[in-house]
Amino acid sequence: MTDVFDDLDSITMATIGDPIDYTPTGGALASIKAWVDHSGDTISFGFTEGITANVVIQVNKTDVPTATKQDLIYLPRTGLSYNPTEILTDRSGRMWNMALGRVATV
């Protein structure tokens, strides 16, 4: 039996989700919608802000059939690129839940 809330989540994400750029390992960049939890991406020090790696996203498996820790995710809100550090399937089996870590820059 299909859970109507799973379908509603997918429709809602496609409509009001956060835009991200997702590049799978060895694949082409795709601009998709995702749920992005930015609650850990900046820390205010009063006079400046520091950026942390505690960003979590949720993407549809129809958009990202296979996820690896080498995939590259660009978040327009932060202007930074990330790699998944943890990849889990959600309860419905339709979405990836990913903790992200910043890509090191030289």
N, C-alpha and C positions, 0 to 999 in steps of 0.2 A: 504494500500500500504506500502511495506517495504522500508525503507530508506537505500540505499546502503551504506551510510556512517556509519550506525550502525553496519552492518556486517563487514565493513572494520575496524572499531574500535576494534571489538572483535578479529579479525584475527591478527591485529597489536599487541594488548595487549598480545595475546598468544605467539607471536613471540619475541617481544622485551620488554615486560612489566617487571616490577620489581618483583623479586621473594619474596614472603612473606609466612609465616606460619600462617594459619587461623584455630583457634579452636572454633567452635560454642559452645554455652552453652549446656552441656550435650552430646557433640558429639566428634568425633575423629579429630585430627589434620590433615589438608590437606595443602600440599605445592602447592600454586597456583601463578598465575601471576596477577599483578594489576598495575594501574598507581599510583605512590606514589609521592606526592609533598613534598619534603624535605626542602622547602624554609624556614620553621620556626623551624627546628629541632635542630639547633645549633646557638649559639650566640658567637662570638669571643670577648674575652676581651684582646686581644693582646698577653698575656702570657699563656692563657688557654682558654678553651671553656666551655660554659654552655649549657645544653640541655633543650629545652623548650617542651611544649606539643602541639605545633601548627603544627601537621602533618595531612595531608588530603590524603585519598586514594579513589580510585574508583575500584570496583570489579564487575565482571559479576554476575548477578543473577543466571546464570547456575552453577557457582562455589559455590555461597552462596545464596541458595534460601530464607532463612530467616535470618535476622540480628537482633541482640539485643545488648543492651549496656553492657551485661555481656560477650559477646564474647571476645576472647583473640587473639590479632594479634601481631606476632613477626616480627620485621623488621630487617633483617640481617645487613643492612647498619648502623643502630644505635646500634644494639646489645641489643635493649630494647623491652619490651613488652608493649602493649597498649590495652585500651578498647575504643570502640566507645563512643563519648560523644554526637554526633549528627548523625542521620542516615536519609538520604533523597534519594528518587528515582530520577534518572536523567530524563531529558526531554523525552528520548526514552522509558523509563520504563524498560530498560534492565539491568541497572547498579545501584549499590548502591554508593552513595557519602557519605563518612564517615569522620567526624572530629574525631581525636584520642586524647586521654589523656593518659599520662604515668600511668602504673600500679604502685602503691605505693610499695616500697620495704622496708623490715624491717631489 
